[in-house]
């Protein structure tokens, strides 16, 4: 019996994003950045520039028999887009374009009916919050969106 659905949920989220063909030019990273990547567009799963926690987890017994538990988790994620240009509008539009693809990938469709369950890892998931940050750096404009994928699981 698993003590948490979070490890499987993170793995499934990464797999779903890798499977979203329109993200082929976006580097999808498991956890925090480790090296200086050359890709201009990146998604970090299990990391956000605004904090150190990969996920927040709360659990409670699902019924009086104490045989199962309900788990709510918020997985921290971050989208960033950089360029050599100082055009902030282009970077801002790009991170929201990427976030829209992530949100779409988490929706149920006829082709992907199990997307909200992250392949069965959780009962459901959804994108619940986002926060925009923007910077002009010595290498140009950078925009980022810290976002949260919320999940509910029964363990």
N, C-alpha and C positions, 0 to 999 in steps of 0.2 A: 504494500500500500504506500503510495506517495505521500509525503508530508506537505507537498505543494505542487500546484500545476504550473507554476511560473517557469521552471526550466523548459518544459515541453512547449509552453505557450510562446516563449521567446524563440525557440528553435523553429516552430511552425510559422511564426510571423516572418522570420528571416526567409524561410523557404517560399512563402507566399509572395514576398516582395521580389525575390529572385525570379519567380515565375511570371511576374508582370512584365511582359515584353517591352512596354513603353519605358521601363526603367533600365533598359539595357545599357545606357550610357551613364547611369548613376551608380557610383560605388556604394554597395550596401555593406556596412561594417557591424560586426558583432561586438558590442561593448565600446569602450572608449578608444579614441585615436591612439595609435602606438607609434606611427611614423608619419612623416610629411608626405601625404599622397599627392599625386599630380593631377588627379581628376578635379574638375571644377565643381561638380555636383556630388554630394554625398548624403547618405542616410545612416545615422547611427542608431542601432537598436539596443536598448539597455544602457543608454548614456544620454546625458543632456549637458549642455554647457552651463546650465544654471544651477547644477547641484551634483552631488557625488553619488546619489542613490540610483541604482539601476531599476529598482522596482519597490513599491510600497505594497505591503501585504497585510490584510486583516482576515481573521478567521473566527468563526463561531460555530457551535454545534448546530446541525441542521434540524435536529428534533430531540425530544426528551430522552431517547434511547442512547444518545451520544455515540452512535455508530458511524455517522458521517458528519462532515463539516462543510460549511459553505465558505468559500474563499473569494474575496474581492481583491484584485490586484491592479495596480496602476503601473504600467511599464513605461519608463522614461525613454523618449526617442528625440532625435534631433535631425533636422534637414538643414543643410547649408549649401550655398552657392557662392562661388568666388569668381572673379575675373580680373584681368589686367586693366580693365576700364574703370573709370570712376562713376559710371552710370548706375546709381543706386536703384532706380526704377526697374531696370532690367533684372537685377539680382532679386529684388523683392517679388516681382512677378514670377520669376523662375521658382523660388522656394514655395510659393503658393501653388504653382502648377504641379510641382512634385508632390506636395501634400495632398492635392486633389487625387492624384493617382493612388497614393497610399489609402486614402479614405475609400476610394472606389474598390480597391483590392480587398477591403474588409467587409464589403457588402455582399449579401447573398445574390447570386444570379443563377440562371438556369445552367450556365457552364460551370459555376463554382458554388454549389449550394452549401458547402461546408466552410466557406470563407469566414463567416462570423464566429464559427466554433474553433477556428484555427486548426482545421483538420481533425476535430474531435478532442483537442487538448483541453478545451473549456466549454462551458455551456453557451456562452456568447462573448463577443468582444465588440468594442466600438471605439472610435476616436473621440475623445471627450474634451480636450482642452489644447490650446496652442498659444504660444507667446512669441512675438516677433522681436528680433534684435538686428540692428544694422550697424556696420562700421566701415569707415574708410581706413584702409591699412596702407602700408608702404607698397603693397602689391596690388592695390585697387579696391574696389567695392566688395563687401561681403555682407550677405543677408543670411540670417538663420531663423529657423522656427523650432522652438522646443515644443514638443507635443506629447500627449499621453494617450496610450492605448489602455483602456480599462477592460478588465476581464472578470467574469464570474465563473467559478468552477465548483463542483461538488467533489470532495475527496473523502 
